[in-house]
Each structure stands twice: as C-alpha cells, then as structure tokens.
Amino acid sequence: MLAPNFIHDGCIYKSHTFQAPLDHSNPQSPHISIFAREMTLAGDEHTTKPWLLFFQGGPGFPSPRAGGHSGWLNAALKRYRVLLLDQRGTGHSTVINHQTLAHLSAPEQAKYLSHFRADSIVRDAEIIRQAMGIKQWATLGQSYGGFCTLTYLSLFPSSLLQCYVTGGIPSIDAHIDDVYQATFKRTLQKNKAFFRQFPTAQQQCQKIANHLLNNEELLPNGQRFTVEQFQQIGINFGVSNTFLPTYYQLENAFINVNGKEQLRYEFLNAMLAEQAFQTHPIYAILHESIYCQGFSSQWSAHRVRQQHSHFNYQADKDFYFTGEMTFPWLFSQYTNLMPLAEAANILAQKDDWGPLYDAEILANNTVPLSCAVYADDMFVEMAFSCNTLNHIANSQAWITNEYEHDGLRADGERVLEKLFKMGDHTLATLDVTTNNEGSPS
C-alpha cells in the first residue's frame, strides 16, 4: 500500500513508488518496488528549486520520518526540493527481514541479498531521476550514504549537481581488514574515555558480564542474553551524548528478587531495543560486504578481533564494549537472524563482489563535493576519509571534533549550512575557471 500524501506544518509530503529490476545487469530479472517521499515547503509546489536526494546511513535503514522544520531538513528545504529515498530492502521498498526471506533456500537468500549494495542503490536512484524528469540533482549522504555518494560519482557523475557528505567518506581501495583494525583501535579509545569518566562503570560491567556467564537471562523476546550482546551496546559511543545514558542503564541493571539478584526487566527490555539487527537484518548480513571489491570478507571483524583479545571477555578481566562490527555468532544468538545464518556465511565467502568506485573518474571529478569529516569518528576512520578526498578532484573537507558520527542528526541545520557554503564556493571557483578557459586571451 502506497503511503498517503499529506500536509503538515507548512510542508507537503508526497509519496512515490518506482519499479526497478532486482538485478540491474539483467533487466528481465524480477522487479522490486522502490519508495521515496518528496518534501517541499507549502508554496513551492511549482518551484524551480533544484532537487536534493538523501542517502540514509546503514546499510539497511530507511530514510528518516522527520518533520520539515527540524534539523537538516529545515536548512535543505530553503534551497531544495527534497527526496527521501528508502533504499532497496528498507522502509516501504520491498522490505527485507526474516519474514520476507523465509520462503527462500539459503543459496537463494544469498543470491537475492547480493543485489542490495551501493551500486544497486545508485542505479535505483537513476531510474527515479529519469522517471521524475530531473536532469540533474544534488545528493546528501550520511554515513553509508556517503559510500553511496562516491559510487554515484563513479557511475553517473553527469547526473549530479553537487554532493554533500557527513561522516561517510570511505577508503576506496583499502582491504576490509585494514578498516576493522582502525575501527577496533578507535573503539578502544572510546571505551577508555567512557570508563575514565565513570570509574565505577567498569566494576558494574564486569558484574553484569560475570552474571551472564553464570546465569541464563532471557530478553523479552525469549532470546538468551549474552556477554557478546551486552558488549554491542558500545556502538552508542560513536554518537553524541551517549556516555551518561549508558551509565544510567548500567546503574539500573540489577534487581533483588527473594534474596537473589537478577537483571531487571527494564534493563533487559532496553537491551533488546538496542538490537537493530533484529528488525534490520541487512545491517548484519551485508555490513562487511560494503567494503568488498573483488575479495571476500571472510568475517573480517571476527578475525581482526582475535588480534585485539581484550575485547574477548573473560571472567573478572577488564570489560570492553564493541562497536559497529558484525560477527558470525550473531546468526546463532539473535532470534531473527538465526534463519539467515547459512546465507550470511555464503556471503562472507563470496569473492566476486563487483567494483563500487572508479578511482580515475573520481580523480577527474567535476561535481562539487563538500564533506564533514569527524576527527573522532568511531565508524568511519578520519585518516581513510582524508586520504580518499586527497584523490578526488573538487572535494572539500570540514574536519571537526565538534561532533561525533551523528553530527547531521545532532546539529543538522548548522552542519548542512556549513556544507552549503563550501559547495557554493567550489561551484563559484569552477565557474570562474570555466569562464577564464573559455574567454579569449
């Protein structure tokens, strides 16, 4: 069912659904639906404002369901008509979850899922652009949306006016193991900062972890809660203002029932709510593949973790949270991932992933690319981002430690206005250069 159109608080919301082949290399393959929500200010129905396409982070999450006068959208709608894309497999776009994949065998699941990376997402965007009669548009990519942006610049640069990226410039040639080496080191730094700010938290984490090693505790969905799952709430250390809420969760962990300590229902319910893999399996299944071009991941995070053994908790040892990593054990512990275990392993061994970026095209890029690069980013390593941008023509970076990875969500209007100014400057410089080259000497 198509989401309805509506008007709210001076903004017009219009729904669009498009058809795209599952496999873009085979137009005769089964088609899937791609949903996008158009947002314009009331009065702009017939505006000549250019379009801005938003690429959500993830992979595996839909576009935000936000109001037009909040955060970055407030800034974007002043100069653009905005299209919020539910990337294939998310939101209203032929959703992927344990229910929709249940009728397929494991090899069929793996084959199906192999068509949900950035190259397919970008080709979906091209179908949408052409169907809407848009000659060129701008893009805004948050986190993984930045990965999609560089793929777009590699495949269809002539379709783009300007590109903006927040916390999402990947290495275009690093091996996935190098990515996770950097990620584990950055995650360790975040752990040390947390435990330095809250010294008693280390003892409380060890108490929770030891309890989980020696007792069966069930989450509200019936799933056994484990130390490894508890460690994964450390992913929150990569976004703004999460140290204190995490500490409060730890304070609230235990309850005494008939003289025996057990984990409180409120705590267990909060831990289940942290498990995005349950409702967004693409995030678990395809996360490592977003770094793969011509090689397999071979469960990279799991392998690299063994070189950072302090993340493998042992009773009464120092406790460390993990971050944005996926591991094979997810598919034996998480209720909704268990039916996808074999498919996930097939994809982890897949070594013929196609290219996602074209270094030569990026080196000769003519589309203004304005980026916010976060110095303390736990998810996308700054050093990789800077190295990549050094090899992309007409790119600019605002490197800042004012924000964590979620700067666009935390202070989106300011962040986007900063990128707009950078892009305008680059565009003006390009115009001057073009005019000078075209004028007689």
C-alpha positions in Angstrom: 0.0 0.0 0.0 1.4 3.4 -1.0 1.9 5.8 1.9 -0.5 8.6 1.7 0.2 12.2 0.7 -0.3 14.8 3.4 0.4 18.4 4.5 1.9 19.0 7.9 3.2 22.2 9.5 3.7 24.0 6.2 5.3 21.1 4.4 3.9 19.0 1.6 4.7 15.3 1.7 4.2 13.3 -1.5 4.8 9.6 -1.9 6.3 7.9 -5.0 6.8 4.3 -5.8 9.0 3.1 -8.7 9.9 -0.3 -10.1 13.5 -1.5 -10.5 15.0 -4.8 -11.5 16.4 -6.8 -8.7 19.5 -7.4 -10.8 20.3 -4.3 -12.8 22.6 -6.3 -15.1 19.6 -8.3 -16.1 16.5 -6.1 -16.8 14.4 -9.3 -17.2 15.0 -10.2 -13.5 12.1 -9.9 -11.1 11.3 -6.3 -10.2 11.1 -4.8 -6.8 9.4 -1.6 -5.5 11.4 1.5 -4.5 9.8 4.1 -2.3 10.7 7.7 -2.0 9.0 10.6 -0.2 9.1 14.0 -1.7 9.1 17.0 0.7 8.6 20.6 -0.3 7.6 23.8 1.5 4.0 24.9 1.0 4.0 27.4 -1.8 6.9 25.6 -3.6 4.6 23.2 -5.5 5.6 24.7 -8.8 9.0 25.9 -7.7 12.2 25.8 -9.8 14.2 24.9 -6.8 16.7 22.0 -7.6 16.3 18.6 -6.1 18.2 17.1 -3.2 18.3 13.3 -2.9 19.0 11.9 0.6 21.0 8.7 1.1 20.4 7.3 4.6 23.2 5.6 6.6 23.3 2.0 7.4 23.2 -0.1 5.4 19.7 -1.4 5.8 17.8 1.6 7.3 15.0 3.6 5.7 15.1 7.4 5.3 14.0 9.4 8.3 10.4 10.1 9.0 11.0 13.6 10.1 9.3 17.0 10.0 10.3 19.6 7.6 11.2 22.2 10.2 13.6 20.0 12.2 17.3 19.7 11.9 19.0 19.4 8.5 15.6 19.4 6.6 14.9 22.9 7.8 18.1 24.0 6.0 17.6 21.8 3.0 14.1 22.9 2.2 15.1 26.5 2.0 17.0 25.8 -1.2 15.9 22.4 -2.4 13.0 20.1 -3.0 14.0 17.0 -1.0 13.5 13.4 -1.9 13.9 10.9 0.9 14.8 7.5 -0.5 14.0 4.3 1.2 17.0 2.3 -0.1 16.0 -1.1 -1.6 15.1 -3.6 1.1 14.2 -0.9 3.7 11.1 1.0 4.8 8.4 0.8 2.0 10.9 -0.5 -0.6 10.2 -4.3 -0.9 11.5 -4.8 2.7 14.0 -7.4 3.7 13.6 -9.2 7.0 13.4 -12.7 8.4 9.8 -12.9 7.3 10.2 -11.9 3.7 13.2 -14.2 3.2 11.7 -17.3 4.9 10.4 -18.9 1.7 13.9 -18.9 0.1 16.6 -21.5 0.5 19.9 -20.3 1.9 21.6 -20.1 -1.5 18.6 -18.2 -2.9 18.7 -15.8 0.1 22.4 -15.1 -0.5 21.8 -14.5 -4.2 18.9 -12.2 -3.6 20.8 -10.2 -0.9 23.8 -9.8 -3.2 21.8 -7.2 -5.1 21.4 -4.8 -2.2 24.7 -2.9 -2.2 25.5 0.7 -3.1 25.9 0.0 -6.9 22.3 -1.2 -7.0 21.0 1.6 -4.8 22.6 4.2 -7.1 21.1 2.6 -10.2 17.7 2.7 -8.4 18.3 6.4 -7.9 19.0 6.8 -11.6 15.7 5.1 -12.5 13.9 7.5 -10.2 15.7 10.6 -11.5 14.8 9.7 -15.1 11.2 8.8 -14.2 10.7 12.2 -12.5 12.2 14.1 -15.4 15.0 15.5 -13.3 18.0 16.5 -15.4 20.4 16.8 -12.5 20.1 16.7 -8.8 22.2 17.2 -5.6 22.7 14.5 -3.1 23.2 14.4 0.7 24.8 11.2 2.1 25.0 10.4 5.8 27.5 7.7 6.9 26.9 4.8 4.5 25.0 7.3 2.4 28.4 8.8 1.7 29.6 5.5 0.4 26.6 5.5 -2.0 27.6 9.1 -3.0 31.1 8.1 -4.1 29.5 5.2 -6.1 27.1 7.6 -7.7 30.1 10.0 -8.6 31.9 7.0 -10.1 28.9 5.6 -12.1 26.8 8.6 -13.1 28.6 11.9 -12.4 26.8 13.8 -15.2 23.5 13.3 -13.2 24.8 15.3 -10.2 24.8 19.0 -9.5 26.5 18.9 -6.1 27.2 16.3 -3.4 27.3 16.7 0.4 28.5 14.0 2.7 28.5 13.8 6.5 30.6 11.2 8.2 30.7 8.9 5.2 33.9 9.1 3.1 35.3 5.6 2.9 38.6 4.3 1.6 38.0 3.3 -2.0 40.9 0.8 -2.1 41.7 -0.4 1.5 41.2 -4.1 2.4 38.4 -4.7 4.8 40.8 -6.0 7.5 42.5 -2.6 7.5 39.2 -0.9 8.1 38.5 -3.1 11.1 42.0 -2.7 12.5 41.3 1.1 12.6 37.8 0.5 13.9 38.9 -1.6 16.9 41.5 0.9 17.9 39.1 3.8 17.7 36.5 1.7 19.7 39.1 1.0 22.4 39.7 4.8 22.7 36.0 5.4 23.2 35.9 2.7 25.9 38.8 4.2 27.8 37.1 7.6 27.6 33.9 6.2 29.0 35.5 4.3 31.9 37.7 7.3 32.7 34.6 9.5 33.0 32.7 6.9 35.0 35.2 4.8 37.0 32.6 2.7 38.8 31.2 1.6 35.5 34.0 -0.9 34.9 33.0 -2.8 38.0 29.4 -2.8 37.1 30.1 -4.0 33.6 32.1 -6.9 35.0 29.3 -7.7 37.4 26.8 -7.9 34.6 29.1 -9.9 32.3 30.0 -12.4 35.0 26.3 -12.8 35.8 25.6 -13.5 32.2 28.4 -16.1 32.1 26.9 -18.0 35.1 23.1 -17.4 34.7 20.5 -17.7 32.0 18.8 -14.3 31.4 16.2 -14.0 28.7 15.3 -10.9 26.8 11.6 -10.1 26.4 11.5 -11.9 23.0 12.7 -15.1 24.7 16.3 -14.9 23.4 19.1 -15.7 25.8 21.1 -12.5 26.6 24.9 -13.0 26.4 28.0 -11.1 27.2 28.7 -10.6 23.5 25.3 -9.0 23.0 25.8 -6.8 26.1 29.2 -5.6 24.6 27.4 -4.5 21.5 25.7 -1.5 23.1 29.1 0.1 22.8 28.0 1.1 19.3 26.3 4.0 21.0 29.7 5.5 21.9 30.0 6.6 18.3 27.1 9.1 18.6 26.6 12.3 20.6 25.9 12.4 24.3 25.6 8.7 25.0 28.1 8.1 27.8 25.7 9.3 30.5 22.6 7.4 29.2 24.8 4.3 29.0 26.0 4.8 32.6 22.4 5.2 33.8 21.5 1.9 32.1 24.3 0.1 34.0 23.0 1.6 37.3 19.6 0.2 36.6 20.8 -3.4 35.7 20.0 -5.5 38.8 17.0 -6.2 41.0 16.8 -8.3 44.1 14.0 -10.9 44.0 13.6 -13.1 47.1 17.1 -12.5 48.1 18.6 -13.3 44.7 20.0 -10.8 42.2 18.8 -10.9 38.6 18.7 -8.5 35.7 15.8 -6.1 35.8 13.1 -6.4 33.2 13.6 -2.7 32.3 17.3 -3.3 31.7 16.6 -6.4 29.6 13.9 -4.6 27.6 16.4 -1.7 26.9 19.0 -4.2 25.8 16.5 -5.8 23.3 15.7 -2.3 22.0 19.4 -1.8 21.2 19.4 -4.8 18.8 18.8 -3.2 15.5 19.9 -6.4 13.8 16.5 -7.9 14.8 14.5 -5.6 12.7 17.1 -4.5 10.1 18.9 -7.7 9.0 20.7 -6.1 6.1 22.7 -4.2 8.7 24.1 -7.5 9.9 24.2 -9.5 6.7 25.7 -7.0 4.3 27.7 -4.7 6.6 31.1 -6.2 5.7 30.3 -6.5 2.0 30.1 -2.7 1.6 33.9 -2.8 1.8 34.4 -5.7 -0.6 35.6 -5.2 -4.2 36.9 -8.4 -5.8 37.5 -10.1 -2.5 35.6 -11.8 0.3 35.2 -10.5 3.9 35.8 -13.9 5.5 34.1 -12.5 8.7 36.8 -9.8 8.9 35.7 -8.2 12.2 35.7 -11.6 13.9 39.2 -12.4 12.6 40.6 -9.0 13.4 39.0 -9.2 16.9 41.3 -12.0 17.8 44.3 -9.6 17.4 42.6 -7.4 20.0 41.9 -10.1 22.5 40.9 -7.7 25.3 37.5 -7.5 23.5 37.0 -11.2 24.2 35.8 -11.0 27.8 36.9 -13.4 30.4 35.6 -13.6 34.0 36.9 -10.8 36.2 39.0 -9.3 33.5 38.6 -5.7 32.2 35.5 -5.3 30.2 35.3 -3.6 26.8 32.3 -2.8 24.7 32.5 -3.4 20.9 31.3 -1.0 18.3 29.9 -1.2 14.7 31.0 -4.7 13.9 29.2 -7.9 12.8 30.3 -11.4 13.8 29.2 -14.9 12.8 27.8 -15.6 16.2 25.1 -13.0 15.6 23.4 -15.6 13.5 23.3 -18.2 16.2 22.3 -15.9 19.0 19.8 -13.3 17.6 16.4 -14.8 17.1 15.5 -13.1 13.9 19.0 -13.7 12.3 19.1 -17.4 13.0 17.1 -18.4 9.8 19.7 -16.4 7.8 22.9 -18.0 9.2 23.7 -20.1 6.2 23.1 -17.2 3.7 25.3 -14.9 5.8 28.1 -17.4 5.7 27.7 -17.8 1.9 28.0 -14.0 1.5 31.0 -13.9 3.8 32.8 -16.3 1.5 31.7 -14.5 -1.7 34.8 -13.3 -3.5 33.4 -11.9 -6.8 31.9 -8.7 -5.5 32.0 -6.1 -8.2 33.7 -2.7 -8.0 32.0 0.1 -6.2 34.2 3.1 -7.1 36.2 4.3 -10.1 39.4 5.9 -9.0 40.1 7.5 -12.3 36.7 9.1 -12.6 36.9 10.4 -9.1 40.4 11.8 -9.7 38.8 13.9 -12.5 35.6 14.7 -10.7 33.9 18.0 -11.7 31.0 17.8 -9.2 31.5 19.9 -6.1 31.8 17.5 -3.2 31.6 19.1 0.3 32.2 16.8 3.3 32.0 16.9 7.1 34.8 14.6 8.4 34.7 13.9 12.1 38.1 13.7 13.8 36.9 11.3 16.5 34.5 9.2 14.3 34.2 5.6 15.6 32.6 4.3 12.5 34.4 5.9 9.5 38.1 6.5 10.2 39.2 10.1 9.6 42.6 9.0 8.1 40.9 6.9 5.4 38.5 9.7 4.6 41.3 12.3 4.2 43.3 10.0 2.0 40.3 9.4 -0.2 39.5 13.1 -0.5 43.1 13.8 -1.5 42.4 11.8 -4.6 39.0 13.3 -5.5 39.1 16.5 -7.5 36.8 19.4 -6.5 36.3 18.0 -3.0 36.5 19.9 0.2 36.5 18.7 3.8 35.5 20.3 7.0 37.4 18.4 9.6 36.0 18.9 13.0 35.9 17.4 16.5 32.8 19.3 17.5 30.6 16.3 16.6 30.5 12.6 16.7 29.4 10.4 13.7 25.9 11.7 14.1 26.6 15.4 13.6 23.8 15.6 11.0 21.3 14.4 13.5 22.7 16.3 16.5 23.1 19.7 14.8 21.9 19.2 11.3 21.0 22.7 10.3 24.4 24.1 11.2 26.3 21.2 9.7 24.4 21.4 6.4 24.6 25.2 6.1 28.4 24.8 6.5 28.5 22.3 3.7 26.3 24.5 1.5 28.7 27.4 1.9 31.6 25.1 1.0 29.8 23.8 -2.1 28.8 27.3 -3.2 32.5 28.4 -3.0 33.6 25.4 -5.0 31.0 26.0 -7.6 31.9 29.6 -7.9 35.6 28.7 -8.4 34.6 26.2 -11.1 32.5 28.8 -12.9 35.4 31.3 -12.8 37.8 28.7 -14.1 35.5 27.7 -16.9 34.8 31.2 -17.9 38.5 32.1 -17.9 39.3 29.0 -20.0 36.5 29.9 -22.5 37.4 33.6 -22.8 39.9 34.9 -25.4 43.4 35.6 -24.3 
